[in-house]
């Protein structure tokens, strides 16, 4: 199948699912199980395009933000959006920092032993010989005259180590002959990863070569297996039905409270941690539980997503252009732009329909859809067909 056909299919899937509470990330991962898998950058950028498309649908709200921001009600709503976005942004940066494969000072568990292996590598210690050879001359001088694990030595040594694990493959069978490699590392080696996955492998190899000196890092990445996505869809669908059942006959509010703003800001992080949970689905469910009406919950969720996804897309583009990972395949920006435009056009139609739909319908249909897809996907995975 030609590449542009694959991209068009992904654009349509993204446009339909970005704002519907059924998880765009989950559906993209499902589609890419059969279609060529795209980069994390690709997936984030096309989501940003879908988000841009909905701005005209909220033109009246945005005009108030620009021309009537001094009115108490407008200013109050805008501040709540900023609070929700700020919480998501801070939480996202924290997750990015904690999940980064980058080596930090706290990851060095036994500095004395590690420095000894760096300064006087044994002939049989191929990893230490490789690393010590690739240290900068300044770091080598500091190692030769070091008086302990102090900041003067820490910073240049960690900088060199991170440069080494990000500058290409470090694995060679002879080099790691005396290292007890984990099953996870061996599996990744067989896959011959590149880009971010190669950096994750190098960081894991560093731990395996120095199990008592370097801490193992649990690194976050989108799952390649579909099982967690299937479970997230299934569980989310069941929760939707439970929430809707609990709301029967209850009078709902149109007023977004500060508690709702905080909950929505934190709820968006759930979709980052559990692909398939759905950012819009999670935030809408939380808002409903806190008493917000379906139309008001949908609008607030969508409005918060605009700066959230644009910031995420901009951050990924900045990293790709200014801090490219060695060995990462070059991004086909023409295909990224094509998919972004398609997802934006489809998203506009999908959101316009959904905003009308929630005026007189519950979210039960989406709950049942998620359950059916989750069950079918689990059945497919268990039978291997």
C-alpha positions as CSV (number, residue, x, y, z in Angstrom):
1,X,0.0,0.0,0.0
2,X,1.5,3.4,-0.9
3,X,2.7,5.5,2.0
4,X,0.3,8.4,1.3
5,X,-2.7,6.0,1.6
6,X,-1.5,4.9,5.0
7,X,-1.1,8.5,6.1
8,X,-4.6,9.4,4.8
9,X,-6.1,6.5,6.8
10,X,-4.2,7.6,10.0
11,X,-5.4,11.2,9.4
12,X,-9.0,10.1,9.2
13,X,-8.7,7.9,12.4
14,X,-7.0,10.8,14.3
15,X,-9.6,13.3,13.2
16,X,-12.5,11.2,14.2
17,X,-11.1,10.0,17.6
18,X,-9.2,13.0,18.9
19,X,-12.2,14.6,20.6
20,X,-14.6,11.7,20.9
21,X,-14.1,10.1,24.3
22,X,-12.7,6.9,22.8
23,X,-8.9,7.6,22.8
24,X,-7.2,8.9,19.6
25,X,-3.8,7.5,20.9
26,X,-5.3,4.1,21.4
27,X,-6.9,4.0,18.0
28,X,-3.6,5.2,16.3
29,X,-1.7,2.4,18.1
30,X,-4.3,-0.1,17.0
31,X,-4.1,1.1,13.4
32,X,-0.3,1.1,13.4
33,X,-0.4,-2.5,14.5
34,X,-1.2,-3.3,10.9
35,X,-0.1,-0.1,9.1
36,X,3.6,1.1,9.3
37,X,4.3,2.4,12.8
38,X,5.0,6.2,13.0
39,X,7.2,8.1,15.3
40,X,6.0,9.6,18.7
41,X,6.6,13.0,17.1
42,X,4.3,12.2,14.2
43,X,1.5,11.1,16.6
44,X,1.7,14.2,18.7
45,X,1.9,16.7,15.8
46,X,-1.1,15.3,14.0
47,X,-3.1,15.6,17.3
48,X,-2.1,19.2,17.4
49,X,-3.6,19.7,13.9
50,X,-6.8,18.2,15.0
51,X,-7.0,20.5,17.9
52,X,-6.4,23.6,15.8
53,X,-9.5,22.7,13.7
54,X,-11.9,23.1,16.6
55,X,-11.0,26.7,17.4
56,X,-13.5,28.1,14.9
57,X,-16.3,26.1,16.6
58,X,-15.6,28.0,19.8
59,X,-15.3,31.4,18.1
60,X,-17.8,33.1,20.4
61,X,-15.9,31.9,23.5
62,X,-12.6,33.1,22.1
63,X,-14.0,36.5,21.1
64,X,-15.1,36.9,24.7
65,X,-11.6,35.9,25.9
66,X,-10.1,38.6,23.7
67,X,-12.6,41.5,23.8
68,X,-14.4,40.9,27.1
69,X,-11.7,39.4,29.3
70,X,-12.3,42.1,32.0
71,X,-15.8,40.8,32.6
72,X,-15.8,38.8,35.9
73,X,-17.4,35.6,34.4
74,X,-15.1,35.6,31.3
75,X,-12.0,36.3,33.4
76,X,-13.0,33.5,35.9
77,X,-13.5,31.0,33.1
78,X,-10.2,31.9,31.5
79,X,-8.3,31.6,34.8
80,X,-9.8,28.1,35.3
81,X,-8.6,27.1,31.8
82,X,-5.2,28.5,32.6
83,X,-5.1,26.6,35.9
84,X,-6.1,23.3,34.3
85,X,-3.5,23.7,31.5
86,X,-0.8,24.7,34.0
87,X,-1.4,21.6,36.1
88,X,-1.2,19.4,33.0
89,X,1.9,21.2,31.7
90,X,3.7,20.9,35.0
91,X,2.7,17.3,35.4
92,X,3.7,16.4,31.9
93,X,7.1,18.0,32.3
94,X,7.6,16.1,35.6
95,X,6.6,12.8,33.8
96,X,9.0,13.7,31.0
97,X,11.8,14.4,33.4
98,X,11.3,11.2,35.5
99,X,10.8,9.0,32.5
100,X,13.8,10.4,30.6
101,X,16.6,7.9,30.0
102,X,19.0,10.7,30.8
103,X,21.5,9.7,33.6
104,X,21.3,11.8,36.7
105,X,23.5,12.0,39.8
106,X,20.9,10.2,42.0
107,X,21.1,7.2,39.5
108,X,24.7,6.5,40.5
109,X,24.2,4.2,43.5
110,X,27.8,3.4,44.3
111,X,30.0,6.3,43.1
112,X,33.3,5.0,44.6
113,X,33.0,1.7,42.7
114,X,31.8,3.3,39.5
115,X,34.7,5.9,39.5
116,X,37.2,3.1,40.2
117,X,36.0,1.2,37.2
118,X,36.1,4.3,35.1
119,X,39.6,5.3,36.3
120,X,41.2,1.9,36.2
121,X,39.1,-0.4,33.9
122,X,40.1,-4.0,33.9
123,X,41.2,-5.6,30.6
124,X,38.1,-7.9,30.8
125,X,35.7,-5.0,31.4
126,X,35.0,-4.1,27.9
127,X,32.2,-1.6,28.7
128,X,34.4,0.4,31.1
129,X,37.2,0.4,28.6
130,X,34.8,1.7,25.9
131,X,33.3,4.5,28.1
132,X,36.6,5.6,29.6
133,X,38.1,5.9,26.1
134,X,35.2,8.0,24.9
135,X,35.3,10.5,27.9
136,X,36.3,14.0,27.1
137,X,39.9,15.0,27.9
138,X,38.7,17.3,30.6
139,X,36.7,14.6,32.3
140,X,39.7,12.2,32.1
141,X,41.9,14.8,33.9
142,X,39.3,15.3,36.6
143,X,39.0,11.5,37.1
144,X,42.8,11.2,37.5
145,X,42.9,13.8,40.2
146,X,39.4,13.4,41.8
147,X,39.0,13.6,45.5
148,X,35.4,12.2,45.7
149,X,32.0,12.3,44.1
150,X,31.7,16.0,44.1
151,X,29.8,18.5,41.8
152,X,33.1,19.4,40.1
153,X,33.4,15.8,38.8
154,X,29.7,14.8,38.6
155,X,28.6,17.3,36.0
156,X,31.2,16.7,33.3
157,X,31.1,12.9,33.9
158,X,27.3,12.7,33.6
159,X,27.4,15.0,30.6
160,X,29.8,12.6,28.9
161,X,27.9,9.5,29.8
162,X,24.6,11.0,28.5
163,X,26.4,12.0,25.3
164,X,27.7,8.4,24.9
165,X,24.3,6.8,25.3
166,X,22.6,9.3,22.9
167,X,25.3,9.2,20.2
168,X,24.5,5.8,18.7
169,X,24.6,2.1,19.5
170,X,27.0,1.0,22.3
171,X,26.2,-2.7,22.2
172,X,28.8,-5.1,20.8
173,X,28.8,-8.8,21.8
174,X,32.5,-8.8,22.7
175,X,32.2,-5.5,24.6
176,X,29.4,-6.9,26.8
177,X,30.7,-10.5,27.0
178,X,31.1,-10.3,30.8
179,X,27.9,-8.3,31.5
180,X,24.9,-10.2,32.7
181,X,22.3,-8.8,30.2
182,X,18.7,-8.8,31.2
183,X,16.0,-10.5,29.0
184,X,14.6,-7.1,28.3
185,X,17.9,-5.8,27.0
186,X,18.4,-8.9,24.8
187,X,15.0,-8.5,23.3
188,X,15.6,-4.9,22.5
189,X,19.0,-5.7,20.9
190,X,17.3,-8.2,18.6
191,X,14.9,-5.5,17.5
192,X,17.8,-3.2,16.4
193,X,16.1,0.0,17.6
194,X,17.0,3.5,16.5
195,X,16.2,7.0,17.7
196,X,14.6,7.2,21.2
197,X,14.4,3.5,21.5
198,X,18.1,3.1,20.9
199,X,18.8,5.6,23.7
200,X,16.5,3.6,26.0
201,X,18.4,0.5,25.2
202,X,21.8,2.1,25.8
203,X,20.5,3.3,29.2
204,X,19.3,-0.2,30.1
205,X,22.7,-1.6,29.0
206,X,24.4,0.8,31.3
207,X,22.5,-0.6,34.2
208,X,23.1,-4.2,33.2
209,X,26.9,-3.5,32.9
210,X,26.9,-1.8,36.3
211,X,24.1,-3.4,38.3
212,X,25.5,-2.3,41.7
213,X,26.6,1.1,40.5
214,X,23.9,2.4,38.2
215,X,20.2,2.3,39.1
216,X,17.7,0.8,36.6
217,X,15.5,3.4,35.0
218,X,11.8,2.7,34.4
219,X,11.4,4.6,31.1
220,X,8.1,5.8,29.8
221,X,7.2,5.1,26.2
222,X,4.0,4.4,24.2
223,X,3.3,0.7,24.4
224,X,3.9,-1.4,21.2
225,X,1.7,-4.2,22.5
226,X,-2.0,-3.6,22.3
227,X,-3.0,-5.4,25.5
228,X,-2.8,-2.3,27.8
229,X,-4.7,-0.3,25.1
230,X,-7.4,-2.9,25.0
231,X,-7.8,-3.0,28.8
232,X,-7.9,0.8,29.0
233,X,-10.7,1.0,26.4
234,X,-12.7,-1.8,28.1
235,X,-12.3,-0.4,31.6
236,X,-13.0,3.2,30.5
237,X,-16.2,2.1,28.7
238,X,-17.4,0.3,31.8
239,X,-16.7,3.4,33.9
240,X,-18.6,5.6,31.4
241,X,-21.7,3.4,31.8
242,X,-21.4,3.4,35.6
243,X,-21.0,7.2,35.7
244,X,-24.0,7.7,33.4
245,X,-26.1,5.3,35.5
246,X,-25.2,7.2,38.7
247,X,-26.3,10.5,37.1
248,X,-29.8,9.5,36.2
249,X,-32.3,12.1,37.4
250,X,-29.6,14.3,38.9
251,X,-29.7,18.1,38.1
252,X,-26.3,19.1,36.6
253,X,-24.6,22.5,36.8
254,X,-23.4,24.7,34.0
255,X,-20.8,26.4,36.2
256,X,-17.2,25.2,36.0
257,X,-15.8,25.3,39.5
258,X,-12.2,25.5,40.6
259,X,-12.4,21.9,41.8
260,X,-13.5,20.9,38.3
261,X,-10.6,22.9,36.8
262,X,-8.0,21.2,39.0
263,X,-9.5,17.7,38.4
264,X,-9.5,18.3,34.6
265,X,-5.9,19.4,34.7
266,X,-4.8,16.3,36.6
267,X,-7.2,14.1,34.6
268,X,-5.4,14.9,31.4
269,X,-2.3,13.2,32.8
270,X,-4.2,9.9,33.0
271,X,-4.2,9.7,29.2
272,X,-0.4,10.3,29.1
273,X,0.2,7.4,31.5
274,X,-2.4,5.0,30.2
275,X,-2.8,5.2,26.4
276,X,-6.3,4.1,25.5
277,X,-7.8,5.9,28.5
278,X,-8.7,8.9,26.4
279,X,-7.9,12.5,27.4
280,X,-11.3,13.8,26.6
281,X,-13.0,10.8,28.0
282,X,-11.2,11.0,31.3
283,X,-11.8,14.7,31.8
284,X,-15.4,14.6,30.8
285,X,-16.1,11.7,33.1
286,X,-14.4,13.5,36.0
287,X,-16.4,16.7,35.3
288,X,-19.7,14.7,35.2
289,X,-18.9,13.1,38.5
290,X,-18.3,16.6,40.0
291,X,-21.8,17.7,38.8
292,X,-21.0,19.5,35.5
293,X,-23.5,19.1,32.7
294,X,-22.5,17.2,29.6
295,X,-22.4,20.2,27.3
296,X,-20.4,22.3,29.8
297,X,-18.0,19.3,30.6
298,X,-17.4,18.7,26.9
299,X,-16.7,22.4,26.1
300,X,-14.3,22.8,29.0
301,X,-12.5,19.6,28.2
302,X,-12.1,20.6,24.5
303,X,-10.9,24.1,25.4
304,X,-8.3,22.9,27.8
305,X,-7.0,20.5,25.2
306,X,-6.2,23.3,22.7
307,X,-3.2,24.8,24.6
308,X,-2.3,21.3,26.0
309,X,-1.9,19.6,22.6
310,X,-0.4,22.7,20.9
311,X,2.2,22.9,23.6
312,X,2.9,19.2,23.4
313,X,3.2,19.4,19.6
314,X,5.5,22.5,19.8
315,X,7.7,20.8,22.4
316,X,8.1,17.7,20.3
317,X,9.0,19.7,17.2
318,X,11.5,21.8,19.1
319,X,13.2,18.7,20.4
320,X,13.3,17.1,17.0
321,X,14.8,20.2,15.4
322,X,17.2,21.4,18.1
323,X,18.0,18.2,20.0
324,X,17.8,15.3,17.5
325,X,18.6,11.9,18.7
326,X,21.6,10.3,16.9
327,X,20.5,7.5,14.6
328,X,16.9,8.5,14.6
329,X,15.2,8.1,11.2
330,X,14.5,11.4,9.5
331,X,10.9,12.6,9.8
332,X,9.0,12.9,6.5
333,X,7.6,16.3,7.1
334,X,5.5,16.2,3.9
335,X,3.6,13.2,5.3
336,X,3.3,14.8,8.7
337,X,1.7,17.9,7.1
338,X,-0.6,15.8,4.9
339,X,-1.8,13.8,7.9
340,X,-2.2,16.9,10.0
341,X,-4.4,18.7,7.4
342,X,-6.6,15.6,7.0
343,X,-7.0,15.1,10.7
344,X,-7.9,18.8,11.1
345,X,-10.6,18.6,8.5
346,X,-12.1,15.4,9.8
347,X,-11.8,16.6,13.4
348,X,-13.8,19.8,12.6
349,X,-16.7,17.7,11.4
350,X,-16.5,15.2,14.3
351,X,-16.5,17.9,16.9
352,X,-19.3,19.9,15.3
353,X,-21.4,16.7,15.4
354,X,-20.4,15.9,19.0
355,X,-21.3,19.3,20.4
356,X,-24.8,18.9,19.0
357,X,-25.0,15.3,20.1
358,X,-24.3,16.0,23.8
359,X,-27.1,18.5,24.0
360,X,-29.6,15.7,24.1
361,X,-27.8,12.4,24.5
362,X,-25.7,10.6,27.2
363,X,-22.3,9.1,26.7
364,X,-23.6,5.6,26.9
365,X,-23.0,4.9,23.2
366,X,-19.3,5.7,23.6
367,X,-19.1,3.5,26.7
368,X,-20.6,0.6,24.8
369,X,-18.3,1.3,21.8
370,X,-15.2,1.2,24.0
371,X,-16.4,-2.1,25.6
372,X,-17.0,-3.7,22.3
373,X,-13.7,-2.6,20.8
374,X,-11.8,-3.6,24.0
375,X,-13.4,-7.1,24.1
376,X,-12.8,-7.7,20.4
377,X,-9.2,-6.5,20.7
378,X,-8.5,-8.8,23.7
379,X,-10.1,-11.7,21.9
380,X,-7.9,-11.1,18.9
381,X,-4.8,-10.9,21.0
382,X,-5.6,-14.0,23.0
383,X,-6.4,-16.1,20.0
384,X,-3.5,-14.7,18.0
385,X,-5.7,-14.1,14.9
